[in-house]
Amino acid sequence: MPDQGCSRPATRTSHIAESGRSAYYQVMRPDVSPIGRKRNPIIEEARRRQIIDAAIEAVASVGVMHASLARIAQTAGISKSVISYHFNGRNDLLEQVVSQIYTDSWAFLEPRLAAEPTAAGKLRAYLDGNIAYMRGHRSRLLAVSAIVLDLRTEDGTPRFSPHGDDSVVELLAGIVRAGRRAGEFRDADPRVVAVTVNQAVVGILGAWVADPALDLAAAAIELGTLFDHALKR
């Protein structure tokens, strides 16, 4: 499964504030609409968010291949021409879906990391925050997983790496290095730990996709306990 957690580190990430914004692919557009009226940025942004939310629901429901612009427009209760006014086609819209999910999830995660004074606390906040966000936004998890896995460019190559954003791994490695310097953690390899933590989150979320009855809150506690014991001196 692709990297589907909500992390987007402060380098970014992501999946830290810049990481949450690293996936943006904004298209520059004029301030005047085609019919000559001054554009209202507040209304424009609200409409874009409406379309992105509809795309999330469509992809989560029928997958990338069947989430056509017509299907997304129907979900949003608008015409296809409205989508075309705000996005340069379906791929642009789906890229913006990924960007928005990463940005929103990072906004959820970042203050939780910042509130923890210790490396151990930050690591647990990362685990708890990622899982808590996706537990409350299952459609977003389904959508971002499907888009990262299935979206293709015009020549058929994957639009996103299935291995996710390396800034997530770097964020986690930075936490591990800080814990080593502070004497909280043993001399573990920061990158190995970071990759393992990241994949643990991906694995638990993937298990929840397959089995919605899985207790994610209990899983987050168990992961935190595992890494506490694995890293303590």
N, C-alpha and C positions, 0 to 999 in steps of 0.2 A: 504494500500500500504506500502511496505517496506520503510525504510529510504533511499531515493534515491538522496538526495541533495549532493552537492559536498563537504560538510563539512568533514574535517578530522582534528581535533584540534591539537594545538601545544602540548597538552598532547600527543596527537597523532600526530589527527584529526585532522579532522577529525579532519568532514565528516567531538603550534599546529603542528608542522612539523612532529613529531613522529606519530601523529594520521594518517597523510596521508600515512605513510609507514607501519602502523600496520597490514595491511592485506596481506603483502607479504608472499608468500609461495614458496620461491626459492628452487629449487632442485639442490644440488651440483653435478657438472659434471666434468669429467677430462678435462685437457687442451689440450689433443690430441684427435683427432677424430678417429672413428673406423678404418679408412683407414690409420692412422698414420700421417696425416698432422697436423701441428700446427694450433690450432684454432685461428682465428682472432676475438678478443672480439668485435670490432666495427661492423664487418660484422654480427657476431652472434646476437648482440643486434638489429641491423637493421632488421634482419630476424624475430626475435621474435616479434618486434613491428609490422611488416607486418602481421604476423599470428594473433596477438591479434586484430589488426584493422579489419582483415577479419572476425574474430569471432564476433566482435561487430556488424558488418554489417549483418552477417548471423542471429544472435540471434534477432536483431532488426527487421529483415525482416520476419522470419518464427517462432520465438520463440525457447525456449530451447529444447523442445522435438524433433524438426525437424532440429535443427542445428547440424547435424552429422559432423564427421571429413571430410567425403567426400564433404559435402556441403561447409564447411569452406575452404577446400583445393581448391575447384573450384572457390570460391570467391577470394582467394588469387592468383590463377593462378599457383599453385604448386601441388606436389603430397602429398598424405597422409603420405608417409614415411618421408617427410621433417618435417611435424608437429610432428611426433613421435620422431624424432631426438631431437627436442627442448622441448617437453612437455611429461610428463608421462600420456598420455591419455587425453580424452575429459574433464573430471572433473578438472584435473590439469590446462588445458588451460582456462576453464571458471573461475576457481578461480583466475587465473592470470589476466583475464579480469577485474574482480571486483577490484583487487589490483591496476591495472594500472589506472583505472578510478578514484579511490579514490586518488591515488598519484598525478595524473595530475590535478585533480580538486583542491586539496589542494595547489599545486604549484600556481594555479591561485588565490586562495582565501587568502593565508597567507600574501602576501605583502599588500593587501588591508586592512586587519585587522591591520597590523603593522603600517600602515601610519596614522591611526586614533588615536589622542591623548586622546580622551574621550571615556567613556564606551558607551554613546549614539551613538557616531560615529562608534564604533566597531560593535555594534548591527546592525546598519543600513548597514554597510559594509558586515556583514554576510548575511543578507537578500538579498541585491543587488547582492553580489558576487555569491552566490549559484544559484540564478535565472538567472543571466547573463551567467554563465558558461553553464548551461544546455540549455539555449535558443540557444547558439551557437553550441551545441553538442546534438541534439535531439536523434540521434542514440545511443549515449552513455547512455542517460537517459533510453531509451527503453530497452537497453541490460542489464544494471545493475539492473533495476527493475525486469525484467524477471528472471535473474539468481538468485538474492536473494530470489525471491518468489518460484522458481520452481526447482532449483538444489537440488538433493538428494544424500546422501551417499549410500554406497552399501546396508545398511540395511533399506533404505527408509526414513530415517530421514532428515529433512531439513539441508542443508549444512550451511546456514546462518540464523541468527535470523531475523525474519521479522520486529523486533523492532529496528534494526540498532545497531550501535556502541555507547555504553554508553559514550564514550569519547566525542562525540559531545555534549551531554547534559551537561557534566562536563565543557566543554569549555564555553558554553553559561552561565552556572551557575556562572562560574568565572567572566565573564563580568558583570553579574548582581551584584555580590558581590562587585566588584570594583566600580560600579556605586553607590551603597549604601554608601560605605565608603567615596567616593568623594562628596557625597551630591547631585549627579545628579538624582538618583532614589529614589523613596519612599521605605519604608520597605517591599518590596514584597518578597515572598518566592522564592529564587533563582532557586530551582529545578522545581517548578511549572512553573515559567516563561520560563525556559530553555526548558522544554518539550513542552510547548505551542508554543514557537517560532519554534522549530524543526518541530513539526507537521504542523504548518502553511505553512512552506516551502514545506513539503511533499504534503500537500493538494493542494496547488497551482500548483505544478508540475504535480500532478495527474490529475487535471482538464485540464491542457494543453495537456496531453497525450490524454485525451478523446476528447478535442476540440482544435485542432491546431490553430484556429482563435483567441483564447484567447490572449489578449494583456498582455504579461508577464512583460513588462517594467512598464506598468501602475499598474499591480498587485503588483510589488515590491515596488513602491511608496506608494501604499495604505497600504501595510503591515507595512512599516516603520512608516507611520503616525499613524497607530493604536497603535503600541507599544510605540511610543513616548508619546502619550497621556496616555496610560495605566500605564506607569512607572514614568512619571515626578512627582516631589514632588508638 
